[in-house]
Amino acid sequence: MLRAAGYRVRSFASGQAFLSAPTRLDDGCILLDLHMPDLGGLDVQQGLRDRSSEMAVIIATGDGDLGAVVQAMNNGAVGFLEQPYAKAQLIGLLERARKERLGEEVRVAAARLAGLNDAERAVLNRMMQGSTNAAIADRLGVRTRTVEIHRAWLMQVTGASTLSMIRVGIVARGSADPPQP
């Protein structure tokens, strides 16, 4: 169902198999059943937390164990599905998880932007205007390599994977332009 809806899906035989897999545990969303062989959903969720994973968790159960659902939600689960559930319910929770994760990335990038020094802000301002590294270097009277280092540092410090993420972070912070040096 999820593959047909355009999602990339990986399945695991058990909770332990998932936690033992040599894969990043900080990207995407995991659908956990409360009652699985070997490790239950709450145990897998705790395993993710022990690894400082940022992976979104959706809990599914067929027995309506309200106490376990409350515990999962208190531990950060994005949502809960009672089995059998409709495709629209699952897709809705997946989209909510995606939006919440994007929103958190934007908040983190915006907070990191506030800590930039004057030189970094000057480079960032020119980046936002679409200037090339050479044009930025010429305008600021520095070497192109210096601008390249600042640009790489800006991407690292903001945690943004693209310039667009930095732009969104700036807008989320309430300013269409980064602070002027």
Secondary structure, DSSP 8 states (H G I E B T S, - for coil): -TTTTT------SSHHHHHHSSS-SSSSEEEEESS-SSS-HHHHHHHHHHTT---EEEEEESS--HHHHHHHHHTT-SEEEESS--HHHHHHHHHHHHHHHHHHHHHHHHHHHTT--HHHHHHHHHHHTT--HHHHHHHHTS-HHHHHHHHHHHHHHHT-SSHHHHHHHHHHHT-SS----
